[in-house]
Amino acid sequence: MKNFSLTLVTLTLTVGAAAAQQAGAPFGNIEHGKALYQETGCYQCHGLAGQGAPMTGPRVSRTEFPFDGFVNQLRHPANQMPPYEAAVISDQDAADIYAYLRQMPAPPDPNSIPLLKVAR
């Protein structure tokens, strides 16, 4: 029974890790992705929390793009974003940034922010 429990835990952890990593995406290093997000200037248009802004760039936190779509947008941007060729950001670096963006926490509920509460 002990071996069964250990196997079940290992299987659960493996499946959980695989589910967290989107199909087709190489394994990404979240900490390295965070550093790259700042070093390459992504935050300048998309914000430190990936929240985006109408005049600078869309929200990228918790992106729902599949990895291939993310890399395509990175390499061949649809709007004013500069292209980041593989010579500038490798596929592995892109996977690290992608992993960082996907794990960003959800923004807080505006009602939980005292300064945003309207006095009644």
N, C-alpha and C positions, 0 to 999 in steps of 0.2 A: 504494500500500500504506500509505503514511503517513496519508492521509486516512481509510482504512478503520480503522486503529488508533485514530486520534483519535475517530472516530465511535463505535467500540466502547467506548472508555473513557467518553465522554460518555453513551452509552446505559446503561452499567453504573452510573455514578454516579446518573443520573436514576432508574433502576429501583430502586436501593438506597435512595435517599432516599424514594421513593414507598412502598416496602415498610416502611420504618421508620415512616412516618406511616400510621396506620391509616385504612382507607377511611372516608370521611365525616367525618373529623376535620380541622378547619382546621389549617394549619401552626402549630405552637407554638414559642415561644421558651423554650428550656430554662432559661437564666439568669434570665429574668423569672419563670418558673414557680417556680424555687427561691426567689426573693425573696418571691413571693406566698405560697408554702407556709408560710414563716416569718411573714410580716407578718399574714396572716389567721388564724394560730393553728392551722393544720392539724396541726402537729407536736405540739401539746399533747395530742392524743388518739391520733394515729397514729405518734408518735415521730419523731425527727429523721431517721432512716433509713427512715421509712415502714414500720417493722416491725410496728406495731400492738401491742395488748395485750388480753387477754381482757376486762378491765374497762373499757377506755376506747374502743377502736375497732379495726377490723380492719386487717390488713396492706394497704397501698396501694402499696407499692413494686412496680414491674414489673407493675402492674395488667393483668389480662387482660380487664377490661371493655371493650367497644367504646366509642368516644367518646360515642355517644348514651346508652348505659347509665350512663356516668360522670356526664354532665351531669344525667341524670334523678335519680340518687342525690344529686347535689349540690343540686339544686333541691327534691326531694321525698324526703328521707331516710327510710329504712325504720325506723330505730331512734331513739336519743336525739340524734343529730347535729342541730344547728340547720340550718334550710334556708338556703341561700345563693342568694337570688334574683338575677336578672340585674342589678338595680340595685346589688347588693353586689359580685358577681363577674360580669363580662361574659362572654359566650361566648368571646371571644378570651382573656381571662384564664384561663378554665377550660381552654382549649386549651393555654395555656402551662403550667399546673399539670399537666395530663395528660401533656404532652411530658416534663416533668421527672420525673414518677413512672414513666413507661414506660422511661426510660433509666437508672434507678437500678441500680447494680451488684448482682449476686447477693450474698447474705451469705456470709461465709467459711465454709469447712468447719469445724465445731467441733473436729475433730481437729487443725486447723492452729493453734489458739489454745493456747499453752503452759499458761495457767492452768486450762484445762478438761481437760487431760490427767490421767488418773488414774495415780498411781504404781503400778507393778506389782511 
